[in-house]
Amino acid sequence: MKTRERAKALSSVTEFSFEDLIGLVNKEFGNPNSLDEFVEYGDIFVKAKPVSPILHILAGNTPEAAIQSLTRGLLIGAYNQVKLPKQGIKDFDNFIKNLPSELISLVETTSNRKVADDWINSASAVIAFGSDETLMQIAEKIHPLQIFIPHNHKISLAVIDSDENLDAAQLAAIDIYSHDQRGCLSPHDIYVCPKIKPRSFASRLANELNLLNKKKPPEKRTTEESAAIDHLRRSYEFRACNDTSVQIWKSENNLDWTVVYEDEIQFAQSPLGQFVFVKPLPKDLTKAVSIIGESISTIALHPFKLERAESLILAGGNRVCPLGTSQKPSTYWHHDGYQSLAPLVRWVNAG
């Protein structure tokens, strides 16, 4: 299959459009035909050759990232080996089943760790998702001639500078509710300009989360996830009884969602499961989030302005997006700062 044929087939089974997939090839390679034929490059001709096989080591909490990673490997025409978590990834399995036979032949999957270790030894490129500890273990097995693209644990947050249309709470709720706040793109903390009255914003956010969860409650969580949420809830409930600088809103008779307002501006890490902190936006956000500066993925901004985005990247992270779109990155985004396709090819020169 040629690049355009692969892009058309992938667009029929993913959220990516044909135009965006071809556009991505064009942006990263300079020519949409670079994978299929020699194209002009200065005073010579070049052709992109996919490295192969590509090994994708996936995590169970990010099905979208898993699908995106394999989509990129298939788009360039590489052979792809996939290490799945033991529990599998339902959405990812469905994605593979819907692929045309020509692309299915480029995919091999396993959940067996020993098989995956053998694949690591023979892979030309390894793309891995997981905890810092897991990726360190994988990195020890990578040899110098392999391409290694790690996607370790990241944390996201949101910044609200103004709320003239009173839509920020609804947009923030979308970012928190999506995928039950799982994944690196889910905001843990929302920093709200004091002029908006952050405590009142927290109340509105609680109402929006309540509405979303009434329509569709979250899927069952693990015992460990529920225990972590319950423990932190109890801690803040106790604090709220004795400290007026803290207030908590929570879903009744279940652990579906939790909103905590506190005057303390230092970043607080959420146990996820729609547990979010609302804090006053300080003059020096960089200092407030310094404890996680190197781990920041996304900062959701409202209202979104490019000039403001420029100032926020000083706090860390490699993506600033409009509030409400945290969980829906562009086809063209650079996940953890990496180009999507360019690291996965080698160039052949002629002339």
ZAROMI-411670 format. One record per atom (N, C-alpha, C): x, y, z; residue in one letter. Coordinates in steps of 0.05 Angstrom, whole numbers, padded with zeros to 5 digits, always signed. Atoms other than C-alpha are relative to their C-alpha. Layout:
<recs>
XYZA/...
</recs>
This chain:
<recs>
+00017-00024+00000M/+00000+00000+00000M/+00017+00025+00000M/-00014-00025+00000K/+00023+00070-00015K/-00009+00017+00024K/+00006-00016-00023T/+00022+00125+00037T/-00029+00010+00000T/+00027-00010+00001R/-00044+00154+00013R/-00021-00022+00005R/+00018+00022-00005E/-00077+00086+00014E/-00001-00008+00030E/-00001+00006-00029R/-00053+00073+00085R/-00015+00022+00016R/+00013-00022-00013A/-00077+00142+00106A/-00031-00002-00002A/+00029+00002+00004K/-00146+00130+00076K/-00011-00023+00017K/+00009+00023-00016A/-00152+00062+00110A/+00000+00006+00030A/-00002-00007-00029L/-00130+00089+00178L/-00021+00021+00007L/+00020-00021-00006S/-00177+00149+00173S/-00028-00012+00003S/+00026+00012-00002S/-00236+00101+00167S/-00004-00015+00027S/+00003+00015-00025V/-00221+00067+00234V/+00011+00016+00024V/-00010-00017-00022T/-00192+00125+00276T/-00014+00027-00002T/+00011-00027+00000E/-00211+00196+00294E/+00016+00019-00018E/-00016-00017+00018F/-00157+00222+00247F/-00012+00001-00028F/+00010-00002+00028S/-00179+00249+00180S/+00023-00007-00019S/-00019+00005+00021F/-00145+00230+00115F/+00018+00025-00004F/-00015-00025+00005E/-00125+00303+00105E/+00021+00005+00022E/-00019-00005-00022D/-00092+00307+00174D/+00023-00020-00001D/-00021+00020+00002L/-00054+00242+00165L/+00020+00006-00022L/-00018-00008+00022I/-00026+00263+00098I/+00014+00026+00007I/-00012-00025-00009G/-00014+00332+00127G/+00023-00004+00019G/-00021+00006-00019L/+00027+00302+00183L/+00025-00011-00015L/-00022+00010+00017V/+00070+00264+00132V/+00014+00023-00014V/-00011-00023+00015N/+00079+00328+00093N/+00016+00018+00019N/-00013-00017-00019K/+00097+00369+00155K/+00027-00011+00009K/-00024+00011-00012E/+00149+00321+00182E/+00021-00009-00021E/-00018+00010+00020F/+00179+00296+00117F/+00004+00020-00023F/-00004-00021+00020G/+00171+00358+00073G/-00014-00006-00026G/+00014+00008+00025N/+00133+00320+00019N/-00017-00024+00006N/+00017+00023-00006P/+00073+00273+00023P/+00007-00026-00014P/-00008+00024+00016N/+00106+00226-00027N/+00027-00011+00009N/-00027+00007-00008S/+00171+00219+00011S/+00004-00030+00007S/-00002+00028-00007L/+00156+00148+00034L/-00003-00019-00025L/+00007+00016+00023D/+00137+00124-00036D/+00020+00002-00023D/-00017-00004+00022E/+00188+00153-00083E/+00022+00021+00007E/-00020-00021-00004F/+00250+00197-00088F/-00012+00027-00007F/+00011-00027+00004V/+00233+00271-00081V/+00024+00019+00001V/-00022-00020+00000E/+00275+00334-00091E/+00006+00009+00028E/-00009-00010-00027Y/+00316+00356-00031Y/+00026+00016-00005Y/-00023-00015+00008G/+00362+00413-00049G/+00009-00008-00027G/-00010+00009+00026D/+00407+00389-00105D/+00002-00030-00002D/+00001+00029+00002I/+00395+00315-00091I/-00029-00009+00003I/+00026+00012-00005F/+00337+00267-00084F/+00001-00018+00024F/+00000+00016-00024V/+00316+00232-00021V/-00026-00016+00002V/+00023+00016-00005K/+00268+00178+00001K/+00001-00009+00029K/+00002+00008-00028A/+00244+00162+00072A/-00005-00030+00002A/+00004+00029-00003K/+00251+00089+00093K/-00007-00005+00029K/+00008+00005-00028P/+00213+00067+00156P/+00019-00019+00014P/-00015+00019-00015V/+00254+00034+00210V/-00020-00022+00008V/+00019+00022-00004S/+00225-00035+00223S/+00016-00024+00011S/+00027-00004-00012P/+00203-00069+00266P/+00001+00022+00022P/+00004-00018-00022I/+00176-00018+00315I/-00015-00014+00022I/+00013+00013-00023L/+00159-00044+00384L/-00014+00021+00017L/+00016-00018-00017H/+00103-00009+00422H/-00006-00014+00026H/+00005+00011-00027I/+00102-00024+00497I/-00021+00018+00012I/+00024-00017-00007L/+00033+00000+00520L/-00007-00002+00029L/+00011-00001-00027A/+00001+00020+00586A/-00031-00002-00003A/+00028+00004+00002G/-00071+00002+00601G/-00018+00024+00005G/+00017-00023-00007N/-00094+00071+00624N/-00002+00020-00022N/+00000-00020+00022T/-00083+00106+00557T/-00006-00013-00027T/+00006+00013+00026P/-00120+00070+00500P/+00004+00019-00024P/-00003-00019+00022E/-00119+00133+00457E/+00029+00002-00008E/-00029-00002+00006A/-00043+00139+00463A/+00009-00025-00014A/-00007+00025+00012A/-00037+00066+00445A/-00008-00001-00030A/+00010+00000+00027I/-00080+00074+00383I/+00016+00020-00017I/-00015-00020+00015Q/-00043+00137+00362Q/+00028-00010-00007Q/-00027+00010+00004S/+00025+00103+00370S/+00000-00020-00023S/+00001+00020+00021L/+00006+00044+00326L/-00008+00013-00026L/+00009-00013+00024T/-00029+00089+00276T/+00024+00013-00014T/-00023-00013+00012R/+00036+00127+00265R/+00019-00021-00012R/-00016+00022+00011G/+00075+00062+00256G/-00011-00011-00026G/+00013+00011+00024L/+00025+00037+00205L/+00000+00021-00022L/+00001-00021+00021L/+00021+00104+00169L/+00026+00001-00016L/-00025+00000+00015I/+00095+00100+00151I/+00006-00027-00013I/-00003+00026+00012G/+00088+00027+00131G/+00019-00019+00013G/-00018+00017-00015A/+00131-00004+00185A/-00014-00025+00010A/+00011+00023-00014Y/+00121-00073+00216Y/+00000+00007+00030Y/+00004-00008-00027N/+00095-00064+00286N/-00005-00024+00019N/+00004+00020-00021Q/+00101-00109+00347Q/-00010+00015+00025Q/+00014-00014-00021V/+00057-00091+00406V/+00000-00017+00026V/+00001+00013-00027K/+00067-00110+00480K/-00024+00012+00015K/+00024-00009-00014L/-00002-00105+00513L/+00003-00006+00030L/+00001+00007-00028P/-00014-00103+00588P/-00016-00025+00004P/+00014+00025-00004K/-00040-00167+00619K/-00030+00001-00003K/+00029-00003+00002Q/-00111-00141+00624Q/-00010+00008-00027Q/+00008-00008+00027G/-00110-00120+00551G/-00010+00029-00001G/+00012-00027+00003I/-00138-00055+00523I/-00023-00004-00020I/+00024+00006+00016K/-00209-00065+00496K/-00002+00018-00025K/+00003-00018+00023D/-00211-00003+00452D/+00022-00005-00021D/-00022+00005+00018F/-00143-00020+00423F/-00005-00026-00016F/+00006+00026+00014D/-00164-00092+00407D/-00021+00005-00022D/+00021-00006+00020N/-00226-00065+00371N/+00012+00015-00023N/-00013-00015+00021F/-00182-00017+00332F/+00014-00019-00020F/-00014+00019+00017I/-00139-00074+00306I/-00019-00017-00016I/+00019+00017+00014K/-00199-00117+00288K/-00013+00015-00024K/+00012-00015+00022N/-00226-00061+00244N/+00019+00009-00022N/-00019-00007+00021L/-00162-00052+00205L/-00003-00018-00025L/+00001+00017+00025P/-00160-00076+00132P/+00022-00021+00002P/-00019+00022-00001S/-00122-00141+00121S/+00029+00008-00006S/-00027-00008+00007E/-00063-00105+00089E/+00015+00013+00023E/-00012-00012-00023L/-00051-00067+00153L/+00002-00019+00024L/-00002+00020-00021I/-00067-00124+00201I/+00025-00017-00003I/-00024+00016+00005S/-00010-00162+00168S/+00025+00014+00010S/-00023-00015-00010L/+00036-00107+00195L/+00000+00002+00030L/+00003-00001-00029V/+00016-00119+00268V/+00002-00027+00013V/-00003+00024-00016E/+00036-00172+00318E/-00002+00008+00029E/+00004-00008-00028T/+00013-00170+00391T/+00007-00023+00018T/-00004+00019-00022T/+00031-00205+00456T/-00004+00014+00026T/+00000-00010-00027S/+00020-00197+00530S/+00020-00015+00017S/-00020+00016-00013N/+00076-00245+00546N/+00026+00016+00003N/-00023-00017-00005R/+00135-00209+00578R/+00025-00012-00012R/-00024+00012+00012K/+00187-00260+00554K/+00001+00005-00030K/+00000-00005+00028V/+00165-00252+00483V/+00007+00029-00006V/-00006-00029+00003A/+00167-00176+00491A/+00030+00006+00004A/-00029-00004-00005D/+00238-00180+00518D/+00016-00008-00025D/-00013+00008+00025D/+00259-00218+00455D/-00004+00021-00021D/+00006-00021+00020W/+00225-00165+00413W/+00017+00025+00005W/-00016-00024-00006I/+00263-00110+00450I/+00028-00004-00013I/-00027+00005+00010N/+00329-00143+00429N/+00001+00004-00031N/-00001-00001+00029S/+00309-00144+00355S/-00013+00024-00012S/+00014-00023+00011A/+00269-00080+00348A/+00019+00022-00010A/-00016-00023+00009S/+00296-00022+00308S/-00007+00025+00016S/+00010-00022-00017A/+00254+00027+00350A/-00018-00011+00021A/+00018+00008-00022V/+00220+00020+00417V/-00014+00025+00010V/+00016-00021-00010I/+00163+00066+00437I/-00014-00011+00025I/+00010+00012-00025A/+00144+00055+00510A/-00015+00020+00017A/+00017-00016-00018F/+00090+00081+00556F/+00000-00014+00028F/+00000+00012-00027G/+00092+00071+00632G/+00011+00018+00021G/-00011-00015-00022S/+00117+00093+00699S/+00029+00005-00004S/-00029-00005+00002D/+00186+00122+00709D/+00016-00025+00005D/-00014+00025-00006E/+00208+00057+00740E/+00000-00020-00023E/+00003+00019+00022T/+00182+00015+00683T/+00018+00008-00024T/-00016-00010+00022L/+00216+00059+00631L/+00030-00002+00005L/-00028+00003-00007M/+00282+00057+00668M/+00009-00029-00005M/-00007+00028+00004Q/+00280-00019+00666Q/+00002-00006-00030Q/-00002+00004+00029I/+00266-00017+00591I/+00025+00012-00011I/-00024-00015+00010A/+00321+00034+00579A/+00025-00016+00004A/-00024+00016-00005E/+00372-00014+00609E/+00003-00022-00021E/-00001+00021+00020K/+00355-00064+00554K/+00005+00011-00028K/-00003-00012+00027I/+00363-00015+00496I/+00029+00002-00007I/-00028-00003+00009H/+00427-00017+00456H/+00004+00025-00017H/-00005-00026+00013P/+00460+00044+00423P/-00011+00004-00028P/+00009-00003+00027L/+00436+00029+00353L/-00031+00000-00002L/+00029-00001+00000Q/+00362+00028+00373Q/-00010+00028+00005Q/+00015-00025-00006I/+00314+00087+00373I/-00017-00006+00024I/+00016+00004-00023F/+00282+00094+00441F/-00016+00025+00006F/+00017-00023-00005I/+00222+00140+00452I/-00017-00006+00024I/+00015+00006-00025P/+00198+00138+00525P/-00021+00021+00005P/+00022-00017-00009H/+00132+00166+00548H/-00006-00007+00029H/+00002+00006-00029N/+00138+00166+00624N/-00023+00015+00013N/+00022-00012-00014H/+00090+00190+00677H/+00002+00031-00001H/+00002-00029+00002K/+00068+00262+00666K/-00024+00010+00015K/+00021-00013-00015I/+00022+00311+00702I/-00009+00025-00014I/+00011-00024+00013S/-00024+00365+00675S/-00016+00018+00019S/+00015-00019-00017L/-00059+00426+00703L/-00014+00020-00018L/+00015-00020+00015A/-00104+00484+00682A/+00004+00027+00013A/-00002-00028-00009V/-00100+00560+00687V/-00023+00015-00012V/+00023-00016+00009I/-00161+00605+00684I/+00005+00029+00007I/-00006-00029-00005D/-00145+00679+00675D/-00025+00017+00002D/+00026-00014-00002S/-00217+00703+00664S/-00022-00018-00009S/+00023+00017+00006D/-00287+00675+00655D/-00024+00017-00007D/+00021-00019+00007E/-00329+00728+00622E/-00026-00014-00009E/+00024+00014+00010N/-00377+00678+00590N/-00010-00022+00020N/+00008+00020-00020L/-00381+00634+00653L/-00001-00028-00011L/+00000+00026+00012D/-00363+00573+00613D/+00025-00017+00009D/-00025+00014-00008A/-00296+00555+00646A/-00006-00025+00016A/+00006+00023-00017A/-00327+00508+00697A/-00009-00024-00017A/+00009+00021+00018Q/-00362+00468+00643Q/+00023-00012-00016Q/-00023+00009+00015L/-00299+00464+00601L/+00020-00016+00017L/-00018+00014-00018A/-00256+00444+00660A/-00012-00028+00007A/+00013+00026-00007A/-00307+00389+00678A/+00004-00020-00023A/-00004+00018+00023I/-00300+00360+00608I/+00028-00012+00001I/-00028+00010-00002D/-00224+00355+00617D/+00004-00020+00022D/-00002+00018-00024I/-00232+00321+00685I/-00016-00026-00004I/+00018+00023+00003Y/-00290+00275+00667Y/+00010-00019-00022Y/-00009+00017+00023S/-00259+00250+00601S/+00019-00022+00009S/-00017+00023-00007H/-00229+00181+00611H/+00004-00003+00030H/+00000+00002-00029D/-00244+00187+00685D/+00026+00012+00012D/-00024-00015-00009Q/-00184+00235+00692Q/+00026-00017-00002Q/-00024+00016+00004R/-00136+00179+00672R/+00018+00011-00021R/-00019-00008+00020G/-00074+00192+00632G/+00014+00026+00007G/-00018-00023-00005C/-00021+00246+00629C/-00012+00027-00007C/+00012-00025+00009L/-00066+00298+00597L/-00022+00010+00019L/+00022-00008-00018S/-00116+00301+00655S/+00010+00019+00021S/-00009-00019-00020P/-00110+00363+00699P/-00005-00009+00028P/+00002+00006-00028H/-00097+00351+00772H/-00009+00025+00016H/+00006-00025-00013D/-00101+00424+00794D/-00010+00021-00020D/+00010-00022+00016I/-00139+00484+00767I/+00006+00026+00015I/-00008-00025-00012Y/-00108+00552+00782Y/-00019+00022-00011Y/+00020-00019+00008V/-00161+00607+00781V/+00007+00028+00009V/-00006-00028-00007C/-00150+00682+00779C/-00017+00009+00024C/+00015-00008-00024P/-00170+00711+00847P/-00024+00018-00006P/+00023-00018+00007K/-00216+00762+00812K/-00025-00016-00006K/+00023+00017+00007I/-00260+00703+00791I/-00012-00013+00025I/+00008+00013-00025K/-00267+00680+00863K/+00002-00031-00003K/-00006+00028+00004P/-00235+00611+00860P/-00019-00019+00015P/+00018+00018-00016R/-00279+00582+00916R/-00027-00003-00014R/+00025+00001+00015S/-00342+00600+00877S/+00003-00016-00025S/-00006+00016+00024F/-00311+00570+00815F/-00001-00029+00007F/-00001+00028-00009A/-00299+00506+00853A/-00028-00012+00003A/+00028+00009-00004S/-00373+00502+00871S/-00013-00005-00027S/+00012+00003+00026R/-00393+00512+00798R/+00012-00025-00014R/-00012+00023+00012L/-00343+00459+00776L/-00012-00026+00012L/+00012+00023-00013A/-00372+00410+00827A/-00028-00006-00013A/+00026+00003+00011N/-00441+00422+00798N/+00002-00012-00029N/-00004+00010+00028E/-00416+00409+00726E/+00008-00029+00001E/-00009+00028-00002L/-00381+00344+00747L/-00024-00018+00008L/+00023+00015-00009N/-00444+00322+00782N/-00019-00006-00023N/+00017+00003+00024L/-00485+00333+00718L/+00011-00021-00019L/-00012+00019+00019L/-00436+00294+00675L/-00002-00028+00011L/+00000+00027-00012N/-00432+00235+00723N/-00028-00011+00003N/+00028+00010-00001K/-00508+00231+00730K/-00008-00012-00027K/+00006+00011+00026K/-00512+00221+00655K/+00014-00026-00006K/-00015+00025+00004K/-00458+00168+00654K/+00021-00002+00022K/-00020+00004-00022P/-00422+00145+00718P/+00026-00012-00011P/-00025+00012+00009P/-00349+00124+00712P/-00001-00030+00001P/-00002+00029-00001E/-00331+00052+00698E/+00012-00008+00027E/-00010+00010-00025K/-00313+00009+00757K/+00030+00004+00003K/-00028-00005-00005R/-00246+00028+00788R/+00011-00023+00017R/-00012+00021-00016T/-00196-00018+00822T/-00003+00006+00029T/+00001-00004-00029T/-00196-00028+00897T/+00020+00020+00009T/-00022-00019-00007E/-00130+00010+00901E/-00007+00028-00007E/+00008-00027+00008E/-00157+00069+00862E/-00022+00012+00019E/+00022-00009-00017S/-00220+00074+00904S/+00010+00006+00028S/-00011-00004-00027A/-00180+00067+00969A/+00015+00027+00001A/-00016-00024+00000A/-00134+00124+00949A/-00018+00025+00000A/+00019-00022+00000I/-00193+00170+00933I/-00013+00003+00027I/+00014-00001-00026D/-00229+00152+00997D/+00018+00011+00022D/-00019-00008-00021H/-00167+00163+01040H/+00004+00031-00002H/-00005-00028+00003L/-00153+00232+01011L/-00025+00017+00005L/+00025-00014-00007R/-00226+00252+01015R/-00003+00004+00030R/+00003-00002-00029R/-00228+00236+01089R/+00020+00020+00012R/-00020-00019-00010S/-00164+00276+01100S/-00010+00029-00003S/+00009-00027+00005Y/-00193+00338+01068Y/-00027+00007+00014Y/+00025-00004-00015E/-00261+00329+01101E/+00007+00008+00029E/-00009-00007-00027F/-00225+00331+01168F/+00011+00028+00001F/-00012-00027+00001R/-00185+00392+01148R/-00021+00022-00003R/+00021-00020+00005A/-00247+00428+01123A/-00017+00006+00025A/+00015-00004-00025C/-00281+00419+01191C/+00014+00019+00019C/-00015-00016-00019N/-00225+00456+01225N/+00016+00023-00013N/-00016-00019+00014D/-00196+00501+01172D/-00017+00013-00022D/+00017-00014+00019T/-00236+00554+01133T/+00014+00005-00027T/-00014-00004+00025S/-00182+00557+01080S/-00004-00024-00019S/+00005+00024+00016V/-00205+00489+01055V/-00030-00006-00001V/+00028+00008+00003Q/-00272+00467+01027Q/-00001-00023-00020Q/+00001+00024+00017I/-00293+00401+00995I/-00029-00004-00010I/+00025+00008+00012W/-00350+00381+00948W/+00004-00028-00010W/-00004+00027+00008K/-00362+00308+00932K/-00027-00013-00008K/+00024+00015+00008S/-00411+00260+00899S/-00011-00015+00024S/+00013+00013-00023E/-00461+00230+00948E/-00002-00030-00004E/+00003+00029-00001N/-00458+00156+00966N/+00018-00015-00019N/-00019+00014+00018N/-00402+00141+00917N/+00026+00017-00002N/-00025-00014+00003L/-00332+00162+00897L/+00004+00012-00028L/-00001-00008+00028D/-00350+00187+00827D/+00017+00025-00005D/-00015-00024+00005W/-00321+00257+00834W/+00005+00015+00027W/-00007-00016-00024T/-00288+00304+00885T/+00014+00026-00008T/-00013-00026+00004V/-00270+00378+00884V/+00009+00011+00026V/-00011-00012-00024V/-00225+00409+00936V/+00010+00028-00006V/-00011-00027+00002Y/-00214+00483+00943Y/+00019+00004+00024Y/-00017-00008-00023E/-00154+00506+00985E/+00016+00025-00008E/-00016-00025+00005D/-00117+00572+00993D/+00029-00006-00007D/-00028+00008+00006E/-00050+00535+00990E/+00005-00002-00030E/-00005-00001+00028I/-00021+00550+00922I/+00019-00022-00010I/-00018+00021+00008Q/+00031+00494+00922Q/-00015-00022-00014Q/+00013+00021+00015F/+00014+00441+00871F/-00005-00025+00017F/+00008+00024-00014A/-00023+00381+00899A/-00007-00022-00020A/+00004+00022+00019Q/-00023+00314+00863Q/-00025-00015+00007Q/+00026+00014-00003S/-00090+00281+00852S/+00004-00030-00002S/+00000+00029+00004P/-00104+00206+00860P/-00015-00008-00025P/+00017+00003+00025L/-00145+00216+00795L/-00027-00011+00008L/+00027+00007-00006G/-00214+00187+00789G/-00018+00024+00005G/+00016-00025-00002Q/-00243+00257+00779Q/+00003+00013+00027Q/-00006-00014-00025F/-00210+00284+00842F/+00018+00024-00008F/-00014-00023+00010V/-00188+00355+00827V/+00002+00022+00021V/-00004-00022-00018F/-00159+00414+00866F/-00004+00026-00014F/+00003-00027+00010V/-00179+00486+00855V/+00016+00019+00019V/-00018-00017-00016K/-00128+00539+00878K/+00001+00028-00012K/-00004-00027+00010P/-00118+00614+00872P/+00025+00001-00018P/-00022-00003+00018L/-00073+00632+00813L/+00020+00019+00012L/-00020-00018-00012P/-00008+00660+00843P/+00014+00017-00021P/-00016-00016+00018K/+00035+00714+00813K/+00023-00016-00013K/-00022+00016+00010D/+00091+00664+00806D/-00009-00030-00001D/+00009+00027+00003L/+00061+00600+00779L/+00023-00020-00002L/-00023+00018+00003T/+00129+00571+00762T/+00010-00010+00027T/-00009+00008-00027K/+00148+00571+00836K/-00021-00020+00012K/+00021+00016-00012A/+00081+00540+00856A/+00000-00029-00011A/+00000+00027+00012V/+00089+00481+00808V/+00029-00011-00003V/-00028+00008+00004S/+00165+00475+00814S/+00005-00029+00008S/-00004+00027-00009I/+00158+00408+00849I/-00005-00021-00022I/+00006+00018+00023I/+00131+00377+00784I/+00009+00012-00026I/-00008-00014+00025G/+00163+00424+00733G/+00009-00018-00022G/-00011+00018+00020E/+00200+00369+00697E/-00020-00021-00010E/+00020+00021+00006S/+00138+00324+00696S/-00025+00011-00013S/+00024-00011+00011I/+00087+00373+00668I/-00003-00007-00030I/+00006+00006+00028S/+00054+00351+00603S/-00015+00023-00013S/+00018-00019+00012T/-00004+00398+00588T/-00009+00021+00019T/+00013-00021-00015I/-00028+00465+00613I/-00024+00009-00016I/+00025-00009+00014A/-00101+00479+00594A/-00005+00029+00008A/+00002-00029-00005L/-00112+00554+00588L/-00027+00011-00008L/+00025-00013+00007H/-00175+00596+00590H/+00001+00029+00009H/+00003+00004+00028P/-00183+00640+00552P/+00027-00005-00013P/-00025+00007+00013F/-00131+00613+00504F/+00011+00024-00016F/-00013-00021+00015K/-00083+00667+00479K/+00030-00009-00004K/-00026+00009+00007L/-00017+00652+00444L/+00022+00014+00017L/-00019-00015-00016E/+00020+00707+00482E/+00001-00011+00029E/+00001+00012-00026R/-00003+00678+00548R/+00012-00028+00001R/-00012+00027+00002A/+00016+00608+00526A/+00031+00002+00001A/-00029-00004+00001E/+00086+00635+00513E/+00011+00004+00028E/-00009-00004-00028S/+00092+00657+00586S/-00003-00025+00017S/+00006+00023-00016L/+00063+00593+00614L/+00021-00023-00004L/-00020+00022+00004I/+00116+00547+00583I/+00024+00003+00018I/-00022-00003-00019L/+00165+00577+00632L/-00004-00017+00025L/+00006+00017-00023A/+00129+00536+00685A/+00007-00029-00005A/-00006+00028+00007G/+00144+00472+00647G/-00020-00010-00020G/+00019+00012+00019G/+00109+00425+00599G/+00008+00007-00029G/-00005-00004+00029N/+00109+00422+00523N/-00026+00003-00016N/+00025-00005+00014R/+00036+00435+00508R/-00018+00018+00016R/+00020-00018-00012V/-00011+00493+00523V/-00024-00001-00019V/+00023+00004+00017C/-00082+00482+00497C/-00024+00015+00012C/+00024-00012-00012P/-00151+00513+00505P/-00013-00018+00020P/+00015+00016-00020L/-00189+00490+00567L/-00023-00015-00014L/+00020+00016+00012G/-00236+00434+00549G/+00010-00018-00022G/-00011+00016+00021T/-00189+00403+00498T/+00025-00016+00010T/-00024+00014-00011S/-00136+00373+00545S/+00002-00029-00011S/-00001+00028+00008Q/-00156+00302+00525Q/-00003-00004-00030Q/+00003+00002+00029K/-00162+00317+00451K/+00023+00014-00015K/-00022-00014+00013P/-00093+00335+00425P/-00002-00001-00031P/+00000-00001+00030S/-00084+00355+00352S/+00016-00024-00011S/-00015+00020+00014T/-00060+00304+00302T/+00029+00008-00002T/-00027-00010+00005Y/+00001+00348+00295Y/+00016+00005+00025Y/-00014-00007-00025W/+00020+00353+00368W/+00025-00017+00003W/-00025+00014-00006H/+00089+00332+00392H/-00002-00013+00028H/+00004+00014-00025H/+00076+00280+00446H/+00026+00000+00016H/-00024-00003-00017D/+00124+00295+00503D/+00023+00013-00014D/-00020-00015+00014G/+00161+00340+00455G/+00013-00014-00024G/-00011+00015+00023Y/+00177+00286+00403Y/-00017+00004-00025Y/+00015+00002+00025Q/+00159+00290+00330Q/-00012-00028-00003Q/+00014+00026+00002S/+00110+00235+00312S/+00012-00020-00019S/-00009+00018+00021L/+00140+00206+00249L/+00029+00002-00006L/-00028-00005+00009A/+00208+00237+00236A/+00021-00019+00014A/-00020+00017-00012P/+00246+00195+00288P/-00001-00029-00010P/+00005+00028+00007L/+00218+00131+00256L/+00008-00007-00028L/-00009+00005+00027V/+00251+00136+00188V/+00030+00005-00003V/-00028-00006+00008R/+00320+00135+00157R/-00002+00009-00029R/+00002-00012+00026W/+00335+00174+00094W/+00020-00012-00019W/-00017+00009+00022V/+00362+00146+00029V/+00005+00023-00019V/-00007-00023+00017N/+00399+00196-00015N/+00007-00010-00028N/-00007+00006+00028A/+00407+00196-00091A/+00007+00026-00014A/-00008-00024+00015G/+00444+00244-00136G/+00023+00014+00011G/
</recs>
